[in-house]
Amino acid sequence: MKKIIVIFLSIYIFPVFAKRMKENLCYKCYQGCLGKPKYNSLTPKEVVNFLKDGKLYIIKDYNNALAKSDLSILKSHEFLRDGTYFINNYVTFILGCKCFEKCQDSSCNTK
């Protein structure tokens, strides 16, 4: 009977805890990247600051609005996280986060 319980625990219970621990490490890595507890969305002010600090970089600017380094256009946009990217409401800007990519490679790696 004890062997059955041990086998049951090792097959069903322990992988669940391991997955949760990995998710927790990923969550903490994301929090540490930008230095804010809620990292799933960014306000325009945060985006401007993170772009200036080099924490974010521009992947795609569909209207070339940022070509002149004028960040004032971002004031009317909220950015939501999609994996390691941040995409604005109208999908005209896609921003990347180098630190999030490092998290994906280490803490969030699902291999």
VENMO-V519176 format. One record per residue. PHI is phi in whole degrees, 0 to 359 (NA if undefined). PSI is psi in whole degrees, 0 to 359 (NA if undefined). Layout:
phi->{PHI PHI}
psi->{PSI PSI}
This chain:
phi->{NA 296 296 295 296 297 297 301 297 290 276 253 275 298 299 296 295 297 296 296 297 295 297 295 296 297 301 294 295 299 299 292 302 261 71 219 293 251 254 281 216 232 280 303 297 296 299 300 297 291 294 294 282 85 284 244 223 273 269 218 232 297 257 53 290 262 298 267 60 267 272 294 295 286 297 258 239 251 249 247 282 223 69 263 250 240 239 278 304 260 51 260 231 235 247 252 233 300 295 297 296 295 298 299 288 247 292 263 299 265 291}
psi->{319 323 321 318 316 316 316 313 317 331 319 319 310 319 327 315 320 319 317 321 318 318 322 319 319 314 314 324 315 317 316 331 307 353 32 142 326 108 2 344 151 140 162 321 317 319 314 314 316 327 317 323 348 9 331 153 156 121 312 132 92 330 6 32 333 7 330 13 27 104 1 336 338 348 339 13 140 141 134 144 138 94 239 6 160 128 137 174 321 7 43 342 137 122 143 158 111 321 321 324 322 322 317 321 331 285 325 1 126 8 NA}
